[in-house]
């Protein structure tokens, strides 16, 4: 989870919903969604699933969700940029001001000061004429009208306090922006060349062609989550005449600064700036007005990461002369194709669950951004797919890609192709790729788990999907075996890890560099990444590599210090020196209840040994060998007591990825009913249908897909084909896989809507009694395999009961662990 303020103030993240000023969005948004869900319960015709999506969930409480107009995996996400902490451009807080509308944004990425926000357009009223227009960043900012923001998949709208309405819709690389002005007013627009959200402009150009009504602009900007020395290029093409229905009047350029410069150049058509070597913020762009006082002005925009010419071509090919309504309709159709991949029983599902689920499913298709054919730098003109805004693999491998595996193998394979192509170009797969640049690594080479999950679930279709499994495995081996020159931006500190069996503190390095922190958490993550490599080696009959990486997958044991005690529980993960001695870290440090101010992220003074987490939290992170972790912790009873304490004491934080699987940990100790209760509590304590309805940063849909799995009653073990069975929040759902041409219907027999709340009331059926697949009962009620269910399709029945004591066991088998012989076969 990149650079959030979470550890500076955990309490703020948890209380934001109660303390924020929520005057947005329009109350009509929720009324519309609620009415649509109610109507759909009795629908007999095709269902418009976009009507159930609340795009504003996550636009408060530091959720960093972009509610702008986008299509699935769209490169363009058009929304307004606001002042304050708004990494995705938009936030609901009505104390912040609008600075413009721009076509490029990321969603749920948590970059410290934002990402993209290039090429802002701001509509203006300038009664005194061209020279009086408020063009500078500070001068042009305006408040919104309260309770007017409105958006849905493919559409965004906001009204300024001067009654100018701003609307947007989009395609993959282009969009239409529509502005409605008060009657009898002259429309002016400022177009910003220099300002992006994080203020990283490093030079660029702008040209106005008044005859064609076209403005082209582009330049260089800096990464939002990576080294400041890196720059990317971006371009935009604005067509102002709306197919000849609009007429330009005045046109020119402007420049400004924060020290008094405020200049306009009427009739000037060119700007050309190089990098400001001494520092400081550029402010510059175009200023135009329209003749005949049109009430509505529609502007077409195309963007590109290759050239201004390509940006114009994108607008021409993807929009052409289509109307605003045409583009909205096309976007809605694209979203329905994705949202209908999972069909809930709308009549029997509680309305809030329906809204949470489809809003989450929507965000799971919002990122990463498909920038195929828009490559630059070392990827220029690659023949492979190219996806950007991979923020970050550490965030997304746990639930994001496993959900894609259920419904969307084509797009999954395209992203995997992009990961493998990065190995071909750089020698390692990306951990974070932001703004077309390599970003910071967090847990190591989490891309191994992502491509490994694809291999385990679709190896038999890999060739058809365009994936060479030999290249895929070679890319994984490069991550596992080779140390890059700088493992801050790719790969792992592999040399010393493979030598010692853990990442040693204060390691002696002579041919590579990287920030020597997070030694405990990186060891745990490397170990799990090795598990993913081991599984693919098993799949491909690579005996030597299988043995090597099976051993390395157990390296988590090397940072377990049995002598450390906290709250009466013994044994915690700790960082360790090369000589084998441990260095003590208080297991409470960097937890939500830690009352000491300290660094817990990528800072060089993070001395606790863990990334954005405490040892209390990370000591659970052994998804592939929990059976042995239970032994280390003292057996089933102690393990369960320790889990209870972890939640009750406040060490758990739903918004942090290492905690994702922890609520289902009770399964491994043979108490699945406690997992059911814990997941119910986690969902309703942390998620809802308000703008503050996710527990912090969405992290490229990580929170969205975590919630999706919880509501479906499942949880994946990434890098494998195992799925844990919990308890669905719906009486029935069907998962469609159009590539495989199969559908799987999961029915919750005995479903009781009363159980769908934070605390399951006595007598409400929620606990899994048995599971059948196509009529055949499973020996275990705790887990099944992807191949038996979602690869072949058919019918799954999960029977639930209110008799907790009768079903508080897994039956014939617990979920798999390496130490008990699990994961021995690749399907």
N, C-alpha and C positions, 0 to 999 in steps of 0.2 A: 504494500500500500504506500505509494510514493508520498513523501514529504507532507504529511498532514500535521496539524497542530494537536493531534489527539493526545499525545503523551504530555503535552504542556498543561492540558486541562481536560482530563477524562470527563469530569463532571459536566463540563459545558456540552460535550457531545451528547450526553445522556439527557440533559435538561433543556436542550435547545428548543424542542417543540413547545415547551411551556413558556419560554422567555422571548421567543422571536415575535416580531411584529408581523402578523400574517394578514395583510390586506390584499393578497393575491393568492391564487388566481380568482377569476370570477366564480361566484357561487353557482352559476349556471353550469359550470363544467361538471361538478359532482351531481347536480340534479339530472343532467343529460345522461351521465353514465348509469346512475341508479335506475332511471327510467328504461334505458336500453336493456339492462340486465333483467329487469322485471318483465319487459315485453318478450325478450328472447326465450324466457322459460316456457312460453307457450307457442313459440314460432314453429311454423310448418314449412317455411321456405328457407332459402339460403340465409345464413347468419353473417352479419358484418361484425367480425370480432374486434375491429378497431374501435367500435363504440364502447367496448369494455375497458379500454386502456386509459389510464390516467397518467399522462406524460409528465405531470408536475410532481409525482412522487419522487422524492430525492432531490428536490430543488431547494430544500432547507436542511438544517442540521448537518451542514457540510457534506451533503450527499453528492454534490458536484455533477448532477445529472443535467444533460442538455435537453431541454424540451422542444428544441427547434425542429423545423421541417426537415425531414430526412427520409430516405428509403432504406431498406435493410442493407447494412454495411456501407451506407452511402459515404462518399468522400465529402460531400457537402452536407452540412447541418446548419441551417440558417436560423439564427436567433439574435436577440438584442444583447449587447454587452453592457453590463452595469458596473458601477463603481463598487468598492468594497471587495471582500474576498469572494470572487466569482470565477473559479477556474474554468467553468464551462460556459462563461459569458453571462448566463441568466441566473438570477436568484429571486426568491419571492419577496424578500425584505423590501418594503415600500419606503424605507428611509434612504435607500440607495437610488442613484440617478442613472438614466439611460444615456449612453455616450454614442450609440449608433447601432446599426444592424450589420452583421457580417456573415459571410457564407461558410467560413471554416471554423469548426469547433471539434473538440473531443468531448466525450461524455464519461463521467465517473472516473476521472484519472487522478485527481488530487494533486496535480502539479502545484508547486508552492504559490506561484503568482499567475497561473493560468496557462492555457495552451491556445495557440492560434489567435483568433479574433482579428485576423488581417482584413484589410479592405472594407472598413466600416463605411456605411452610408447613413447620414443623418438628415432627415427632412427638416427644413427650417421655414420660418416666417420672418421675412426681412422687410418690414414696411418702409424702412428708409433706403432700400435699394441694396445693390451688390456690395458696396464697400462697407455696409453696416452689418453684414451677416456675421453671426457668431460661429466662426469656423474652428477656433482653437479647441483643444480637448476640454479644457475646463469651462470655457464660455458656452459651448453648445449643449452641455449636459442638461437634461430635463427630468423632472419627476413624471411618474405615470399617474393616470387616473386610477384611483382605488377600485379594486374588484372588477377590472376589465380584461385582464390577461386571459387569453383563450387559446387552447391548442389541442390538437389530436394528431394521431399518426399522419404525417404528411402535410400538416398545416400548423402555422403559428400566427398569432395576432396579439398586438399590444397597442394601447392608446395612450398617447402622451397627454400631459396636463394642458396642452394648448389645443387639444381635440384633433390632432393628427393621428390617424390610425395607420399602423405599420403591419403588413401581412406578408407571409412568405410561404412558398411551396417549392419543392425541389425534385431533381432527378439525381443520378449518381454523382455527376460532376458539374451540375448547373442548377439554376433556380430562377424563379420569378419573385420579385419583390413588388408589392402593390401598396401604394400610399394614398389615403383618402384625406383631403384637406378641407378645412372649413370653406364654405361657399364664399365666392368673391375674394379669394386670396390668391396670391401669386406663389406657386411652389418653387422653393429653392432646395438644393441638395448640396451638402458637403460630402465629398468622397475622400477618404483618408488613405494616403499612401503609406505613411510611416508607422502609425501606432498599431501594435498588436497588444494582446492582453498583458504579457510579461515585459513589454517595453524593450524588445531586443533588436530593433531595426538596425541593419548594418549596410544600408545603401540600396538605392533602387531608382527606377525611372517611371515616369507617367507621361502619356501622350493623349491629347484630345483631338479627335477628328470631328470637327463641327458639321461637316457635310454629311457624313454617315451617322452622326450622333453616337459615335463609339469612343469610349475611353479605355485604353489598355494601360496596365500598370503591373509592376512586379519588382522583386528585389530579393534581398537576403535577410533572414531572421535567425534567431538563436533557439536552441533546444529548450523545451520546457522541463525536461527531466534527463539531463545529461550534461556533459562538459560544456562550459560556456565558450570554449574555443571553437566549437562546431557550429556551422551555419547550414541552413537549408534554403532553397529557392522556392518561391511561389509566385503565381501570376493570376491576374483576373482580367476579364473582358466585360465591360458594362455597355449594353446597348440601350440607348435612352429614348428612341423614337417609337417603340412599340409598333413596328411594322408600318410606320408612316402616320399613325394616329395621334402622335404627339410632336410638338414643334419646340426645338430649343430656342431660347431667347439669348440671355447672356451666358458667357462661359469664360472660364479663366482658371487661374491657380491661386493658391494662398500659401503663406508660410507664417509660422508663429513660434514663439517660445514662451517660457514662463517668466521672462524678465522684461516684457514690454513690447516685443516684436509682434505685430499683427498686421500683415501686409497682404493686399490683394492685387492680382495682376489681371485685369480685364483683358480678354483677348489673347493672353499668353497660353500657349498650348503644350509646353514641355517642361518637365522637371527632371533633373539628373543629379543624384546625390551619391557620394561615396561614403564609406564608413567614417564615422566621427571618431578619430583616434584619441581625442582627449576626453571623450565621454560626453554625456548629456543626451537629451531626448529630442529627436527630430519631431517637428509638427509641420506637415505639409500635405497638399493634395489638390483636388479639383473642386471648383465651385460652379454650379450651373443653375439656370432658372428656365422655366417653361413659359411659353407664350400662351395667351388666350385664357389664362386662369382656369385650367382644367381642374375639376374637382378630384379626379382620380388619375394617378400617374403609375404606370406599370413599367418596371425596369427589368431587363433580362441580364443575368450574370452567368458567366462561365468561369470556372477556375481550372488551373493546371499546375502541376509541379514540374512541367517540362519547359513551357514557353507561353508567351502571350498569344501567339498564333494558335497554339493548341487549346488555350482557354476559350478563344472565340469559336474554334471548331467544335468544341464540346457543347457550347450553348446552341450552336446551329444544328448539330446532329441530334441532340437529346431533347431540345425544346422546339427549335424552329419557330413556327408561327402558332404553336399551341396556345390555347387560352389558359388563364390561371386555373379555371375550373377543370379543364382537361388534365392539367398536370396533377392537381389534387386527386382526381379520380384515378389516374394511373398509379399514384403513390398508394392510395387506399387499396387498390387491387394487389399491389406488390406486398403490402403488409398482411392482407388477408391470406395470401398464399402461405406466408410464414406462420401466422398465428393459428391457422386452422390445422397445423401439424399436430396439435394436441387439443382434442375436443373434450371439454368437461361436460358432465351432465348438468346443464344449466338450471334445470328445474329443481334438482335436489341439492345443489351446492349452495352454501350460504353466500349471499351477495358480496360480502366483503372478501371472501376467499376468491370468488370469481374475479373481482377487480384486482386484488393483489396478484393473482396468478397471471392474468393476461397482461397486466402492466409490467410484471417481471419478465414474462416471455418476450414482450416487445423489446425491453432493454437488452435481452440476450441476443437480439439480432441487430442492435444499434451499432455495435462495435465488434471487432476492429474495423478500420476504414479500408475499403477495397480501392486501392490506388493502382491497380493493374493498368499497364500502359501509361502510367504517369511517373515513371521512375527517373531517378537522377543519380549523380555521383557514380559510385562503383556499380550500381544496379541499372544504369542507363541502358535502355533497349534490351533488358533481359527478356527472354522468351517465356519465363515462368510467371506465375501469379505473384503479385506483390501486395501484401497487406501491411498497413502502417497503423500506428497508435496501438502497439502491443504493450499496454500499460498494466501490469507487467506479467510475464509468464508466471512469476511467483504468486501473483494474485489469482490468475485465471485457470491454472492447471487443475485445481481441486474440483470445481463444479462446472465451470463454463464449458470446457470442451467435452466432458462427459455428457452434458445435456445435448450438445451438438451431435454427439454420436447416436443419440436416440432418434433424431429427426432429420439431420442435415448432413449426411456424409459427403455430399458434393462440395458444399462450402467448407466443411471441415478439411477435406483433402486439398482444397485450394490454399487454405492457410498453412497446412502442413507443407505443401509445395514451397510456399514462401519461406518457411523456416529452413527447409533443406537448402534452398537457393542461397540463403545467407551463409550457410556453411561452405557452399561452393565459392562464394565471393570472399568471405572473411576468414574462413577456417573454423568458425564456431557458429552455432545457432544463436539467435538473439535472446537475451533475457528481457530487456526492455528495448523497444524501438519507438522512439517518439519523434515526430516531425521529420521522418525519413533519416534520422540520425541514431547512432547507437546511444542508448541510455544506460543508467546505472544498474548494476546487478544487485540483487537483494539476497536471494537464497542460494544462488549458484546458477546452474544450468537447468532451470525448470522446464525449458523447451524439451528436454529429454522425456519428461513425463507426458507432455502434450503429444509429441509424435509417437511415443510409445503407446499411448492410449489408442491412437488411430490404428497403429499396426496390430494391436491385440484385438480390436473390434472389427477391422475391415481389411485384414491382410489378404483375404481371399478375393477381394474386389479391388485391391490396391492398383494393379496394373490398369484395369478399366478406368479407375479414377485418376490415372496419370502419375502415380507414385511408384518410384523404384525402391523396393524395400532394401536393396543392397546399399543404395545411397543413404536411405533413412538410417540404417544401422551404422554406416560409416560416420554419419554426422553425430550420432549418439556416442560412438567410441571416441571421436575427437574431443567432445566435451569431457568425457570421463578420463581420458588418458593424457591430454595435452594441455599444458599451461600456456595461456596467451601472454604476450608481453605486458598487457595491462588487464588483469582480471576484475577491474572495477567496472568494465563496460562489456565484457563477454566472458564466457567460459567459467572456469573455476581455478582456485589455487590448488590445482590437481597434484602437482609434484609432491608437496609436503603432506597433503592429505593421504595420498597413496602410500607414502613412505611410513607415516606414523599411524595411519588408521583413524585419524581425526585431524581437524584443523588446529594446529598448535598455536597458542598465544605467543606473540613475539617471535615468529618464525624467521629463520635466517634465509633470506632470498637474495640471489645474485644475478638472476636474469629475467625477473619479472617484478612488476609493481602492482600494488593494490592496497586498499585501506585495510589494515590488519585489525579488524574488529569483528564482532558477531561470530566468534569462533565456535561457540556452542550451537547456535542455530544453524550456522552453515554446515557443521558436521551432520546435524540431523537431516538437513535438506539434501546434502550430497548423498547421504546414505539412502534416502528415499529415491533420489534420481538414479542411483545405482540399481535399486530394485527394478525400476522401469527398464534399464538397459538389460538387466538379467532376464527379464521376462521376454524381451524381444530376442535375446540370444537363445532362449529355450525354444521360442517359436521357430527360429531359423536354423536350429540344430547346430549352433556354434558352441561346441562343448567346452572348449578352453575358456572362452569369454563368459559362458554361463557359470562356470565354477568360480572364476575371478570375481564376477560381480555379485554372485550369491554371497561370497565372503564379505565383500565390501558393503552389501546391503545390511549387514549386521554391525557395521561400525558405530551405529548409534550407541552401542553398549560401552564404547570406549570413553564416552563423556558422561557416563553415569557415576556419580559420586555417592556411594551408599552411606557416607558419614554425615552428609548434610541433613539437618533437621529443620523443619518449619511447621509451626502450628501442631506439633506432635507427630508429624509424618516424616519418615526417614527416607532419604534417597532422592536426589534431584540431578538433573542435567547441569553440568558446570563446564566452564572452559578450563583448558589444561595446557601446561607448558610441554615443550618438546622432551624434557627429562622425565615426563610422566606424572609430575606433581600437579594437583589441582590448585586453582586459585579461586578462593571463595567469592561467590556472588550471592547476596541475600536473595532467595527465591521470590521475594515480594517485589524486588526492584523492577520498575517499569510495568508493574501491574496497574489495573485501574484504581486500586486503593493505595498506591504508593504515594506517600505525602512528602517525598523528597524531590526537589527539582533536579533533574538529571537528563542527559542526552540518551535517547533510546533508539535513534534511527541510524542514518548513515554518517553521523558526525564523528569526527576523529577522536572525540572524548567520550564516546560510548564505550564504557569499560565493563559493562555488565555481561557481555558475551552473547547477547541475544538481540535479534532485530525486531524492534517494535513490539516486544513481548517480554514477559517475565519468564524465569525458569519454571515458575508454577504453571504457566501456560504451555511452554514449549516441551515440558517434560512428558506431556501426553502424546507428542507427535511421533508416533511409530505406527502408522496405519497398516504397515505390511507385516508387523510382528508383535501385535498387541498381547498375544498370549505370553510371550517372554517378558514384556513390560509388566504384566500383572505379577509374574514371579518376582521381578526386581522390586516391586512395590510391596510385596508381602502376602500375595494371594488374593483370591476373589473378594473376601470380606473386606479386607483393608482397602483394596482397589475401589470398591463401591463406596465405602465410607469416605475415601479421599476424593472421589468424584463429587459426592454430595457436598463435601466441604468446599471444594473448588467453586462450585456454583453459589452456595449459600454465603460464603465469605466475600464474594464479589471479585474473584480473580478472573472469572470468565468475561470475555467481551465479544459479543456476537459480531461486531464489525471488524474483527481481526482474523485473517485467514487461518492461522495455525489452530484456531479454536473450532473450525468448521465441523470436524467430525466428532469432537469431544462429547456433545450431547448424546451421541449414539454409542459411546464407549461402554455403556452397561451391557450391550449385546455380548461383548467378548467375555464378560464375567457371568453370562447365563441369566441375565435379568432384563430381557427386552422390554418388559412392561415399564420399567423405569426410564428407558430410552423414550418410549412413547410419551410419558408424562413430561419429561424434560424438554422434548422437542415442542410440545404444545406450549409450554411456558416460554421457551426461547422465542417462538414465533410471535406470540401475542404480547410479549414484553418489549419486543424490538422492532416489529414491523406493523404498519397499518396503511391506510389509504390517504393519509394527509401528505403535504409536501415534506414533512419531517419523518416520513414513514419508512425510512431505512436507517440502520444504526451507523451513520457516517458514510464515508465515501463508497460509491457503488463499485469502484475498482473494475472498470471494463466489464460490468455486468456480473461480477463475482457475487455480490449480494443478491442480485436478481436471480441468479441460477441456484444459489444456496436455498433461497426461499422457494423457488420452483420445486426443487427436489423434496423439501420438507412437506410442501402441500400435496405432492404426489405420493408421499409416504415411502420414499426411497432415499438412499444415499449411496453414491458411487465410491468405490476404492479406485482412485485414478491410477492409470498405468496397468490396469488389469480388467478382467471382464466381470468382476464380482460386484453385485449390487446388494446393499443391506436393505432389508424390509422393515419398515417402521410402522406407520399407520396413516392411510390417506385421510385428507381433509375433505374428501368429496366421495359421493357414492359410486361414481363411475367416471372413467376417462378413457379415451382412445388415442393412442400414439400412432401417427401415420408416417411411414418412411417411403416416400414416393420413388426414391432411387431403387430400393429393394422391392418395391411394389408389395409391401406387407403392412398390415395394421395389427396392433395389439390392443385389446381392450382389457382394462383392469377394473374389476368390479369389487366393491367393498360390501361383502355380504353382511347384513345386519347393521349397516351404517346408521349411526345415531347422531344427528346434527347437534344434539346437546353436548356432545363430546368436543366440539370444535370451539374451544375456548381455553383460556390460560390454565385453568384448573379443571380437570375432568371431574364432573360431579358423580357422586355415588350412583350406581345403577345405569350409567351411560356406557354403551358399548364402544370401546376404542382399542382394546388389546387384541393382538393377533392370536387367533386360536389355531388356524391352519391356513396353508396356501396350496392351491391346486393350479396346475398349468395344463390347459387343454384336457381337463378332467382327471389328470393324474395327480394324486397328492404328493407334496414334497415331504421329505423326511425332516427337514428343518423349517421352522417358521421364521428364521432370522435372515436368510440370504438366498439368492439364486443367481444364475449366470445370465449374462447378456445374450448369449447364443441361444439359450433355451426359451427366451422370452421375446426380446426385441429384434433378434435377427431372423427368426422364423415366423413371428406373428402368432396370432391366436388369441386365446382367452385365458386370463389369469383371474382367479378368485381369491381375494384376501378376506377370510371370514374373521369378524371381530366379535368380541364378547365383553361383557361387563365384569366377568368373573376373573379378576386379576390374578388371584392366587392359583387358579387352575392352569394358567398358561404362562407363568413367569419362568419360562425356560425356553431354550432354542430347539428342544427336541433332539434329534439324532446328531446334529453337528452345530458347533459354533462357527462364526465367520472365520475365514482362513487366516492363518499366520504361518510365516516361514518356519518357525521353530517347531511347529506341530505337523509339518509335512504339507502345508498348504501351498497353493500356486505351483503345483508339481506338473500340471498339464496345461499346454496352450491349446485352446479350442480352435 
